[in-house]
Amino acid sequence: MSFPLNLYLAAFFGALTTAFIALPVWRAWCVRIGLVDDPGHRKIHDSPIPLAGGLAVLTGLLVPLAAATLLIQFNLIGAASSSPLEFGLSKRALQLGAIAFGAIGMTIVGLLDDKLELRPAQKFTAQFIIAGIVSAAGVRITLFVPSVVFSYAITILWLLTVINAFNFMDNMNGLCGGLGAIGAGLFGFVAAFHGQYLVALLAFLTCGALVGFLPHNFPKARAFLGDSGSHLVGYLLAVIAILPHFHSEKHPHPLAVLMPLLVLAVPLGDLAWVVILRTRMGKPFYVGDTNHLSHRLVRLGLSKTTAVLVIWFLATLIGSLALLALRA
Protein backbone atom coordinates (compact mmCIF):
# COMPACT_ATOMS: atom_id res chain seq x y z
CA MET A 1 0.00 0.00 0.00
CA SER A 2 1.49 3.33 -1.05
CA PHE A 3 1.65 6.09 1.53
CA PRO A 4 -0.89 8.92 0.99
CA LEU A 5 0.67 11.90 -0.82
CA ASN A 6 -1.59 14.32 1.04
CA LEU A 7 0.21 13.57 4.31
CA TYR A 8 3.54 14.59 2.80
CA LEU A 9 1.94 17.83 1.65
CA ALA A 10 0.34 18.32 5.06
CA ALA A 11 3.72 17.88 6.76
CA PHE A 12 5.41 20.39 4.45
CA PHE A 13 2.75 23.09 4.54
CA GLY A 14 1.95 22.55 8.23
CA ALA A 15 5.59 23.13 9.17
CA LEU A 16 5.87 26.06 6.75
CA THR A 17 2.81 27.83 8.16
CA THR A 18 3.75 27.16 11.78
CA ALA A 19 7.31 28.46 11.38
CA PHE A 20 6.17 31.52 9.43
CA ILE A 21 3.61 32.45 12.09
CA ALA A 22 5.89 31.60 15.03
CA LEU A 23 8.81 33.74 13.83
CA PRO A 24 7.33 37.16 14.80
CA VAL A 25 6.44 35.79 18.25
CA TRP A 26 9.97 34.51 18.85
CA ARG A 27 11.39 37.69 17.31
CA ALA A 28 9.59 39.83 19.91
CA TRP A 29 10.80 37.52 22.69
CA CYS A 30 14.41 37.73 21.51
CA VAL A 31 14.25 41.53 21.39
CA ARG A 32 12.80 41.60 24.91
CA ILE A 33 15.60 39.48 26.42
CA GLY A 34 18.39 40.96 24.31
CA LEU A 35 19.05 37.85 22.20
CA VAL A 36 20.18 39.81 19.15
CA ASP A 37 23.16 39.91 16.82
CA ASP A 38 24.78 43.32 17.08
CA PRO A 39 26.67 44.91 14.17
CA GLY A 40 30.43 44.44 14.22
CA HIS A 41 33.46 42.88 12.57
CA ARG A 42 32.60 40.62 9.61
CA LYS A 43 28.89 41.44 10.06
CA ILE A 44 26.78 42.39 7.05
CA HIS A 45 24.08 44.28 8.98
CA ASP A 46 24.13 47.72 10.58
CA SER A 47 21.45 47.26 13.28
CA PRO A 48 20.70 44.56 15.88
CA ILE A 49 18.89 41.54 14.41
CA PRO A 50 16.96 39.07 16.64
CA LEU A 51 18.33 35.52 16.68
CA ALA A 52 14.86 33.99 16.45
CA GLY A 53 15.18 31.71 13.43
CA GLY A 54 16.23 28.54 15.23
CA LEU A 55 13.32 28.78 17.66
CA ALA A 56 10.86 29.33 14.81
CA VAL A 57 12.20 26.35 12.84
CA LEU A 58 12.07 24.13 15.94
CA THR A 59 8.47 25.25 16.54
CA GLY A 60 7.64 24.50 12.91
CA LEU A 61 9.00 20.99 13.40
CA LEU A 62 7.56 20.08 16.81
CA VAL A 63 4.08 21.62 16.68
CA PRO A 64 2.98 19.65 13.56
CA LEU A 65 4.52 16.51 15.08
CA ALA A 66 2.50 17.00 18.25
CA ALA A 67 -0.65 17.75 16.26
CA ALA A 68 -0.17 14.64 14.12
CA THR A 69 0.29 12.49 17.22
CA LEU A 70 -3.02 13.74 18.63
CA LEU A 71 -4.82 13.17 15.32
CA ILE A 72 -3.51 9.62 15.15
CA GLN A 73 -4.36 8.99 18.80
CA PHE A 74 -8.00 9.95 18.21
CA ASN A 75 -8.11 8.37 14.71
CA LEU A 76 -8.99 11.64 12.99
CA ILE A 77 -7.03 11.18 9.76
CA GLY A 78 -8.61 7.97 8.50
CA ALA A 79 -7.59 4.35 8.83
CA ALA A 80 -5.67 4.28 5.53
CA SER A 81 -3.37 7.02 6.78
CA SER A 82 -3.26 6.34 10.50
CA SER A 83 -2.57 2.60 10.28
CA PRO A 84 0.93 2.80 8.74
CA LEU A 85 1.77 5.79 10.92
CA GLU A 86 0.72 4.00 14.11
CA PHE A 87 2.84 1.00 13.14
CA GLY A 88 5.85 3.11 12.23
CA LEU A 89 5.63 5.32 15.30
CA SER A 90 5.37 2.36 17.66
CA LYS A 91 8.27 0.56 15.95
CA ARG A 92 10.54 3.64 15.86
CA ALA A 93 9.35 5.38 19.02
CA LEU A 94 12.76 5.32 20.75
CA GLN A 95 14.60 6.64 17.71
CA LEU A 96 12.04 9.36 17.01
CA GLY A 97 12.13 10.43 20.65
CA ALA A 98 15.92 10.59 20.54
CA ILE A 99 15.82 12.65 17.33
CA ALA A 100 13.41 15.13 18.94
CA PHE A 101 15.58 15.25 22.06
CA GLY A 102 18.64 15.94 19.90
CA ALA A 103 16.85 18.72 18.02
CA ILE A 104 15.89 20.45 21.26
CA GLY A 105 19.34 19.84 22.75
CA MET A 106 21.21 21.27 19.76
CA THR A 107 18.93 24.31 19.75
CA ILE A 108 19.66 24.92 23.43
CA VAL A 109 23.42 24.58 22.86
CA GLY A 110 23.15 27.15 20.08
CA LEU A 111 21.07 29.48 22.23
CA LEU A 112 23.67 29.33 24.99
CA ASP A 113 26.36 30.09 22.44
CA ASP A 114 24.32 33.00 21.04
CA LYS A 115 23.80 34.45 24.51
CA LEU A 116 27.01 33.55 26.36
CA GLU A 117 29.52 32.91 23.54
CA LEU A 118 30.61 29.45 24.67
CA ARG A 119 34.22 28.45 24.30
CA PRO A 120 34.84 26.10 21.34
CA ALA A 121 35.66 23.21 23.70
CA GLN A 122 32.38 23.70 25.61
CA LYS A 123 30.32 23.79 22.44
CA PHE A 124 32.08 20.77 20.93
CA THR A 125 31.62 18.77 24.15
CA ALA A 126 27.89 19.50 24.22
CA GLN A 127 27.56 18.53 20.56
CA PHE A 128 29.47 15.31 21.22
CA ILE A 129 27.27 14.32 24.18
CA ILE A 130 24.03 14.90 22.28
CA ALA A 131 25.36 13.04 19.23
CA GLY A 132 26.34 10.13 21.48
CA ILE A 133 22.87 9.94 23.03
CA VAL A 134 21.18 9.98 19.63
CA SER A 135 23.56 7.27 18.39
CA ALA A 136 22.83 5.14 21.46
CA ALA A 137 19.12 5.23 20.55
CA GLY A 138 19.90 3.42 17.30
CA VAL A 139 20.29 6.31 14.86
CA ARG A 140 23.59 5.08 13.47
CA ILE A 141 25.64 4.55 10.33
CA THR A 142 27.07 1.09 9.68
CA LEU A 143 28.62 1.27 6.16
CA PHE A 144 28.36 -2.54 6.20
CA VAL A 145 31.07 -2.80 8.88
CA PRO A 146 30.04 -5.26 11.65
CA SER A 147 31.47 -3.21 14.52
CA VAL A 148 29.45 -1.30 17.11
CA VAL A 149 32.47 0.84 18.01
CA PHE A 150 32.93 1.81 14.37
CA SER A 151 29.21 2.55 14.04
CA TYR A 152 29.24 4.91 17.05
CA ALA A 153 32.46 6.62 15.94
CA ILE A 154 31.45 7.24 12.32
CA THR A 155 27.95 8.40 13.32
CA ILE A 156 29.19 10.90 15.90
CA LEU A 157 31.85 12.15 13.47
CA TRP A 158 29.21 12.59 10.76
CA LEU A 159 26.81 14.46 13.06
CA LEU A 160 29.51 16.83 14.33
CA THR A 161 30.85 17.44 10.83
CA VAL A 162 27.50 18.33 9.27
CA ILE A 163 26.43 20.44 12.26
CA ASN A 164 29.57 22.54 12.03
CA ALA A 165 29.44 22.67 8.23
CA PHE A 166 26.04 24.38 8.41
CA ASN A 167 27.22 26.53 11.29
CA PHE A 168 30.10 27.74 9.11
CA MET A 169 27.73 28.36 6.16
CA ASP A 170 25.52 30.70 8.17
CA ASN A 171 27.34 33.80 6.93
CA MET A 172 24.83 35.47 4.57
CA ASN A 173 21.10 36.01 4.60
CA GLY A 174 19.24 32.89 3.51
CA LEU A 175 22.34 30.80 2.86
CA CYS A 176 22.19 28.25 5.68
CA GLY A 177 18.40 28.05 5.75
CA GLY A 178 18.14 27.70 1.98
CA LEU A 179 20.77 24.96 1.79
CA GLY A 180 19.01 23.15 4.62
CA ALA A 181 15.65 23.34 2.83
CA ILE A 182 17.18 22.08 -0.43
CA GLY A 183 18.93 19.18 1.28
CA ALA A 184 15.87 18.21 3.32
CA GLY A 185 13.65 18.34 0.24
CA LEU A 186 15.99 16.10 -1.76
CA PHE A 187 16.27 13.58 1.07
CA GLY A 188 12.48 13.66 1.41
CA PHE A 189 11.99 12.71 -2.24
CA VAL A 190 14.52 9.89 -1.92
CA ALA A 191 12.82 8.48 1.18
CA ALA A 192 9.33 8.82 -0.32
CA PHE A 193 10.45 7.09 -3.52
CA HIS A 194 11.70 4.13 -1.49
CA GLY A 195 8.55 4.00 0.65
CA GLN A 196 10.30 5.16 3.84
CA TYR A 197 7.43 7.38 4.90
CA LEU A 198 8.58 8.31 8.42
CA VAL A 199 11.92 9.57 7.11
CA ALA A 200 10.15 11.39 4.27
CA LEU A 201 7.75 13.04 6.71
CA LEU A 202 10.63 14.21 8.91
CA ALA A 203 12.45 15.56 5.86
CA PHE A 204 9.40 17.42 4.53
CA LEU A 205 8.69 18.84 7.99
CA THR A 206 12.25 20.16 8.12
CA CYS A 207 12.04 21.52 4.59
CA GLY A 208 8.72 23.21 5.29
CA ALA A 209 9.88 24.81 8.54
CA LEU A 210 12.95 26.26 6.80
CA VAL A 211 10.91 27.55 3.85
CA GLY A 212 8.57 29.19 6.35
CA PHE A 213 11.53 30.93 7.99
CA LEU A 214 13.23 32.14 4.78
CA PRO A 215 10.85 35.06 3.97
CA HIS A 216 11.90 36.60 7.30
CA ASN A 217 15.59 36.15 6.45
CA PHE A 218 16.06 36.55 2.70
CA PRO A 219 16.90 38.76 0.93
CA LYS A 220 16.54 41.28 3.78
CA ALA A 221 16.81 39.84 7.27
CA ARG A 222 14.32 40.64 10.01
CA ALA A 223 15.67 37.66 11.95
CA PHE A 224 18.74 35.41 11.87
CA LEU A 225 19.01 31.69 12.47
CA GLY A 226 21.76 32.29 15.00
CA ASP A 227 23.89 29.45 16.31
CA SER A 228 20.70 27.88 17.66
CA GLY A 229 19.30 27.68 14.15
CA SER A 230 22.48 26.60 12.38
CA HIS A 231 23.04 23.88 15.01
CA LEU A 232 19.46 22.70 14.53
CA VAL A 233 19.61 22.75 10.72
CA GLY A 234 22.93 20.90 10.63
CA TYR A 235 21.72 18.33 13.14
CA LEU A 236 18.46 17.65 11.29
CA LEU A 237 20.19 17.30 7.91
CA ALA A 238 22.83 14.99 9.41
CA VAL A 239 20.14 12.76 10.94
CA ILE A 240 17.89 12.76 7.87
CA ALA A 241 20.90 11.85 5.71
CA ILE A 242 21.58 8.63 7.60
CA LEU A 243 17.99 7.45 8.12
CA PRO A 244 17.06 6.38 4.55
CA HIS A 245 18.38 3.12 3.14
CA PHE A 246 19.98 4.31 -0.06
CA HIS A 247 21.45 0.85 -0.69
CA SER A 248 19.53 -2.41 -0.91
CA GLU A 249 20.53 -5.94 -1.82
CA LYS A 250 17.74 -6.16 -4.40
CA HIS A 251 18.71 -2.88 -6.13
CA PRO A 252 22.37 -2.18 -5.38
CA HIS A 253 23.96 0.97 -6.78
CA PRO A 254 27.60 2.08 -6.59
CA LEU A 255 26.60 5.66 -5.75
CA ALA A 256 24.23 4.69 -2.94
CA VAL A 257 26.54 5.26 0.02
CA LEU A 258 27.77 8.52 -1.56
CA MET A 259 24.28 10.02 -1.82
CA PRO A 260 24.37 11.99 1.47
CA LEU A 261 27.81 13.39 0.58
CA LEU A 262 26.56 14.54 -2.82
CA VAL A 263 23.35 16.11 -1.52
CA LEU A 264 25.37 17.99 1.14
CA ALA A 265 28.39 18.57 -1.12
CA VAL A 266 28.24 22.39 -0.92
CA PRO A 267 28.32 22.85 2.88
CA LEU A 268 30.74 19.94 3.33
CA GLY A 269 33.01 21.22 0.58
CA ASP A 270 32.99 24.73 2.03
CA LEU A 271 33.85 23.35 5.47
CA ALA A 272 36.77 21.35 4.10
CA TRP A 273 38.06 24.35 2.14
CA VAL A 274 38.09 26.84 5.02
CA VAL A 275 39.50 24.33 7.53
CA ILE A 276 42.39 23.47 5.21
CA LEU A 277 43.00 27.14 4.39
CA ARG A 278 42.94 28.24 8.03
CA THR A 279 45.26 25.40 9.02
CA ARG A 280 47.74 26.35 6.28
CA MET A 281 47.60 29.96 7.47
CA GLY A 282 48.33 28.87 11.04
CA LYS A 283 44.93 29.95 12.35
CA PRO A 284 42.53 27.92 14.51
CA PHE A 285 39.98 26.27 12.21
CA TYR A 286 37.08 27.49 14.37
CA VAL A 287 37.95 31.21 14.09
CA GLY A 288 35.74 32.79 11.42
CA ASP A 289 36.98 34.67 8.38
CA THR A 290 35.77 35.78 4.94
CA ASN A 291 37.16 32.92 2.88
CA HIS A 292 33.91 31.02 2.46
CA LEU A 293 32.47 30.35 -0.99
CA SER A 294 29.84 33.04 -0.47
CA HIS A 295 32.45 35.68 0.37
CA ARG A 296 34.58 34.70 -2.63
CA LEU A 297 31.63 35.05 -4.99
CA VAL A 298 30.95 38.53 -3.62
CA ARG A 299 34.60 39.48 -4.16
CA LEU A 300 34.17 38.35 -7.78
CA GLY A 301 31.55 41.07 -8.17
CA LEU A 302 28.26 39.36 -7.31
CA SER A 303 25.81 40.93 -4.90
CA LYS A 304 25.21 39.05 -1.66
CA THR A 305 21.73 38.06 -2.82
CA THR A 306 23.01 36.78 -6.15
CA ALA A 307 25.85 34.89 -4.46
CA VAL A 308 23.34 33.07 -2.24
CA LEU A 309 21.12 32.24 -5.23
CA VAL A 310 24.13 30.86 -7.13
CA ILE A 311 25.05 28.61 -4.19
CA TRP A 312 21.43 27.45 -3.85
CA PHE A 313 21.43 26.57 -7.55
CA LEU A 314 24.74 24.72 -7.25
CA ALA A 315 23.46 22.66 -4.30
CA THR A 316 20.20 21.86 -6.12
CA LEU A 317 22.05 20.87 -9.29
CA ILE A 318 24.53 18.54 -7.56
CA GLY A 319 21.85 16.96 -5.39
CA SER A 320 19.42 16.50 -8.29
CA LEU A 321 22.08 14.91 -10.50
CA ALA A 322 22.93 12.55 -7.65
CA LEU A 323 19.26 11.57 -7.35
CA LEU A 324 19.01 10.93 -11.07
CA ALA A 325 22.20 8.87 -11.02
CA LEU A 326 20.85 6.78 -8.15
CA ARG A 327 17.67 5.98 -10.09
CA ALA A 328 19.55 5.15 -13.29
C-alpha positions as CSV (number, residue, x, y, z in Angstrom):
1,M,0.0,0.0,0.0
2,S,1.5,3.3,-1.1
3,F,1.7,6.1,1.5
4,P,-0.9,8.9,1.0
5,L,0.7,11.9,-0.8
6,N,-1.6,14.3,1.0
7,L,0.2,13.6,4.3
8,Y,3.5,14.6,2.8
9,L,1.9,17.8,1.6
10,A,0.3,18.3,5.1
11,A,3.7,17.9,6.8
12,F,5.4,20.4,4.5
13,F,2.7,23.1,4.5
14,G,1.9,22.6,8.2
15,A,5.6,23.1,9.2
16,L,5.9,26.1,6.8
17,T,2.8,27.8,8.2
18,T,3.7,27.2,11.8
19,A,7.3,28.5,11.4
20,F,6.2,31.5,9.4
21,I,3.6,32.4,12.1
22,A,5.9,31.6,15.0
23,L,8.8,33.7,13.8
24,P,7.3,37.2,14.8
25,V,6.4,35.8,18.3
26,W,10.0,34.5,18.8
27,R,11.4,37.7,17.3
28,A,9.6,39.8,19.9
29,W,10.8,37.5,22.7
30,C,14.4,37.7,21.5
31,V,14.2,41.5,21.4
32,R,12.8,41.6,24.9
33,I,15.6,39.5,26.4
34,G,18.4,41.0,24.3
35,L,19.0,37.9,22.2
36,V,20.2,39.8,19.2
37,D,23.2,39.9,16.8
38,D,24.8,43.3,17.1
39,P,26.7,44.9,14.2
40,G,30.4,44.4,14.2
41,H,33.5,42.9,12.6
42,R,32.6,40.6,9.6
43,K,28.9,41.4,10.1
44,I,26.8,42.4,7.0
45,H,24.1,44.3,9.0
46,D,24.1,47.7,10.6
47,S,21.5,47.3,13.3
48,P,20.7,44.6,15.9
49,I,18.9,41.5,14.4
50,P,17.0,39.1,16.6
51,L,18.3,35.5,16.7
52,A,14.9,34.0,16.5
53,G,15.2,31.7,13.4
54,G,16.2,28.5,15.2
55,L,13.3,28.8,17.7
56,A,10.9,29.3,14.8
57,V,12.2,26.3,12.8
58,L,12.1,24.1,15.9
59,T,8.5,25.2,16.5
60,G,7.6,24.5,12.9
61,L,9.0,21.0,13.4
62,L,7.6,20.1,16.8
63,V,4.1,21.6,16.7
64,P,3.0,19.7,13.6
65,L,4.5,16.5,15.1
66,A,2.5,17.0,18.3
67,A,-0.7,17.7,16.3
68,A,-0.2,14.6,14.1
69,T,0.3,12.5,17.2
70,L,-3.0,13.7,18.6
71,L,-4.8,13.2,15.3
72,I,-3.5,9.6,15.1
73,Q,-4.4,9.0,18.8
74,F,-8.0,9.9,18.2
75,N,-8.1,8.4,14.7
76,L,-9.0,11.6,13.0
77,I,-7.0,11.2,9.8
78,G,-8.6,8.0,8.5
79,A,-7.6,4.4,8.8
80,A,-5.7,4.3,5.5
81,S,-3.4,7.0,6.8
82,S,-3.3,6.3,10.5
83,S,-2.6,2.6,10.3
84,P,0.9,2.8,8.7
85,L,1.8,5.8,10.9
86,E,0.7,4.0,14.1
87,F,2.8,1.0,13.1
88,G,5.9,3.1,12.2
89,L,5.6,5.3,15.3
90,S,5.4,2.4,17.7
91,K,8.3,0.6,15.9
92,R,10.5,3.6,15.9
93,A,9.3,5.4,19.0
94,L,12.8,5.3,20.7
95,Q,14.6,6.6,17.7
96,L,12.0,9.4,17.0
97,G,12.1,10.4,20.6
98,A,15.9,10.6,20.5
99,I,15.8,12.6,17.3
100,A,13.4,15.1,18.9
101,F,15.6,15.2,22.1
102,G,18.6,15.9,19.9
103,A,16.8,18.7,18.0
104,I,15.9,20.4,21.3
105,G,19.3,19.8,22.7
106,M,21.2,21.3,19.8
107,T,18.9,24.3,19.7
108,I,19.7,24.9,23.4
109,V,23.4,24.6,22.9
110,G,23.2,27.1,20.1
111,L,21.1,29.5,22.2
112,L,23.7,29.3,25.0
113,D,26.4,30.1,22.4
114,D,24.3,33.0,21.0
115,K,23.8,34.4,24.5
116,L,27.0,33.5,26.4
117,E,29.5,32.9,23.5
118,L,30.6,29.5,24.7
119,R,34.2,28.5,24.3
120,P,34.8,26.1,21.3
121,A,35.7,23.2,23.7
122,Q,32.4,23.7,25.6
123,K,30.3,23.8,22.4
124,F,32.1,20.8,20.9
125,T,31.6,18.8,24.2
126,A,27.9,19.5,24.2
127,Q,27.6,18.5,20.6
128,F,29.5,15.3,21.2
129,I,27.3,14.3,24.2
130,I,24.0,14.9,22.3
131,A,25.4,13.0,19.2
132,G,26.3,10.1,21.5
133,I,22.9,9.9,23.0
134,V,21.2,10.0,19.6
135,S,23.6,7.3,18.4
136,A,22.8,5.1,21.5
137,A,19.1,5.2,20.5
138,G,19.9,3.4,17.3
139,V,20.3,6.3,14.9
140,R,23.6,5.1,13.5
141,I,25.6,4.6,10.3
142,T,27.1,1.1,9.7
143,L,28.6,1.3,6.2
144,F,28.4,-2.5,6.2
145,V,31.1,-2.8,8.9
146,P,30.0,-5.3,11.6
147,S,31.5,-3.2,14.5
148,V,29.5,-1.3,17.1
149,V,32.5,0.8,18.0
150,F,32.9,1.8,14.4
151,S,29.2,2.6,14.0
152,Y,29.2,4.9,17.0
153,A,32.5,6.6,15.9
154,I,31.4,7.2,12.3
155,T,28.0,8.4,13.3
156,I,29.2,10.9,15.9
157,L,31.8,12.1,13.5
158,W,29.2,12.6,10.8
159,L,26.8,14.5,13.1
160,L,29.5,16.8,14.3
161,T,30.9,17.4,10.8
162,V,27.5,18.3,9.3
163,I,26.4,20.4,12.3
164,N,29.6,22.5,12.0
165,A,29.4,22.7,8.2
166,F,26.0,24.4,8.4
167,N,27.2,26.5,11.3
168,F,30.1,27.7,9.1
169,M,27.7,28.4,6.2
170,D,25.5,30.7,8.2
171,N,27.3,33.8,6.9
172,M,24.8,35.5,4.6
173,N,21.1,36.0,4.6
174,G,19.2,32.9,3.5
175,L,22.3,30.8,2.9
176,C,22.2,28.2,5.7
177,G,18.4,28.1,5.7
178,G,18.1,27.7,2.0
179,L,20.8,25.0,1.8
180,G,19.0,23.2,4.6
181,A,15.7,23.3,2.8
182,I,17.2,22.1,-0.4
183,G,18.9,19.2,1.3
184,A,15.9,18.2,3.3
185,G,13.7,18.3,0.2
186,L,16.0,16.1,-1.8
187,F,16.3,13.6,1.1
188,G,12.5,13.7,1.4
189,F,12.0,12.7,-2.2
190,V,14.5,9.9,-1.9
191,A,12.8,8.5,1.2
192,A,9.3,8.8,-0.3
193,F,10.4,7.1,-3.5
194,H,11.7,4.1,-1.5
195,G,8.5,4.0,0.7
196,Q,10.3,5.2,3.8
197,Y,7.4,7.4,4.9
198,L,8.6,8.3,8.4
199,V,11.9,9.6,7.1
200,A,10.2,11.4,4.3
201,L,7.8,13.0,6.7
202,L,10.6,14.2,8.9
203,A,12.5,15.6,5.9
204,F,9.4,17.4,4.5
205,L,8.7,18.8,8.0
206,T,12.3,20.2,8.1
207,C,12.0,21.5,4.6
208,G,8.7,23.2,5.3
209,A,9.9,24.8,8.5
210,L,12.9,26.3,6.8
211,V,10.9,27.5,3.8
212,G,8.6,29.2,6.4
213,F,11.5,30.9,8.0
214,L,13.2,32.1,4.8
215,P,10.9,35.1,4.0
216,H,11.9,36.6,7.3
217,N,15.6,36.2,6.5
218,F,16.1,36.5,2.7
219,P,16.9,38.8,0.9
220,K,16.5,41.3,3.8
221,A,16.8,39.8,7.3
222,R,14.3,40.6,10.0
223,A,15.7,37.7,12.0
224,F,18.7,35.4,11.9
225,L,19.0,31.7,12.5
226,G,21.8,32.3,15.0
227,D,23.9,29.5,16.3
228,S,20.7,27.9,17.7
229,G,19.3,27.7,14.2
230,S,22.5,26.6,12.4
231,H,23.0,23.9,15.0
232,L,19.5,22.7,14.5
233,V,19.6,22.7,10.7
234,G,22.9,20.9,10.6
235,Y,21.7,18.3,13.1
236,L,18.5,17.7,11.3
237,L,20.2,17.3,7.9
238,A,22.8,15.0,9.4
239,V,20.1,12.8,10.9
240,I,17.9,12.8,7.9
241,A,20.9,11.9,5.7
242,I,21.6,8.6,7.6
243,L,18.0,7.5,8.1
244,P,17.1,6.4,4.6
245,H,18.4,3.1,3.1
246,F,20.0,4.3,-0.1
247,H,21.4,0.8,-0.7
248,S,19.5,-2.4,-0.9
249,E,20.5,-5.9,-1.8
250,K,17.7,-6.2,-4.4
251,H,18.7,-2.9,-6.1
252,P,22.4,-2.2,-5.4
253,H,24.0,1.0,-6.8
254,P,27.6,2.1,-6.6
255,L,26.6,5.7,-5.7
256,A,24.2,4.7,-2.9
257,V,26.5,5.3,0.0
258,L,27.8,8.5,-1.6
259,M,24.3,10.0,-1.8
260,P,24.4,12.0,1.5
261,L,27.8,13.4,0.6
262,L,26.6,14.5,-2.8
263,V,23.3,16.1,-1.5
264,L,25.4,18.0,1.1
265,A,28.4,18.6,-1.1
266,V,28.2,22.4,-0.9
267,P,28.3,22.8,2.9
268,L,30.7,19.9,3.3
269,G,33.0,21.2,0.6
270,D,33.0,24.7,2.0
271,L,33.9,23.4,5.5
272,A,36.8,21.4,4.1
273,W,38.1,24.3,2.1
274,V,38.1,26.8,5.0
275,V,39.5,24.3,7.5
276,I,42.4,23.5,5.2
277,L,43.0,27.1,4.4
278,R,42.9,28.2,8.0
279,T,45.3,25.4,9.0
280,R,47.7,26.4,6.3
281,M,47.6,30.0,7.5
282,G,48.3,28.9,11.0
283,K,44.9,30.0,12.4
284,P,42.5,27.9,14.5
285,F,40.0,26.3,12.2
286,Y,37.1,27.5,14.4
287,V,37.9,31.2,14.1
288,G,35.7,32.8,11.4
289,D,37.0,34.7,8.4
290,T,35.8,35.8,4.9
291,N,37.2,32.9,2.9
292,H,33.9,31.0,2.5
293,L,32.5,30.3,-1.0
294,S,29.8,33.0,-0.5
295,H,32.5,35.7,0.4
296,R,34.6,34.7,-2.6
297,L,31.6,35.1,-5.0
298,V,31.0,38.5,-3.6
299,R,34.6,39.5,-4.2
300,L,34.2,38.3,-7.8
301,G,31.6,41.1,-8.2
302,L,28.3,39.4,-7.3
303,S,25.8,40.9,-4.9
304,K,25.2,39.1,-1.7
305,T,21.7,38.1,-2.8
306,T,23.0,36.8,-6.2
307,A,25.8,34.9,-4.5
308,V,23.3,33.1,-2.2
309,L,21.1,32.2,-5.2
310,V,24.1,30.9,-7.1
311,I,25.0,28.6,-4.2
312,W,21.4,27.4,-3.9
313,F,21.4,26.6,-7.6
314,L,24.7,24.7,-7.3
315,A,23.5,22.7,-4.3
316,T,20.2,21.9,-6.1
317,L,22.1,20.9,-9.3
318,I,24.5,18.5,-7.6
319,G,21.8,17.0,-5.4
320,S,19.4,16.5,-8.3
321,L,22.1,14.9,-10.5
322,A,22.9,12.6,-7.6
323,L,19.3,11.6,-7.4
324,L,19.0,10.9,-11.1
325,A,22.2,8.9,-11.0
326,L,20.9,6.8,-8.1
327,R,17.7,6.0,-10.1
328,A,19.6,5.1,-13.3
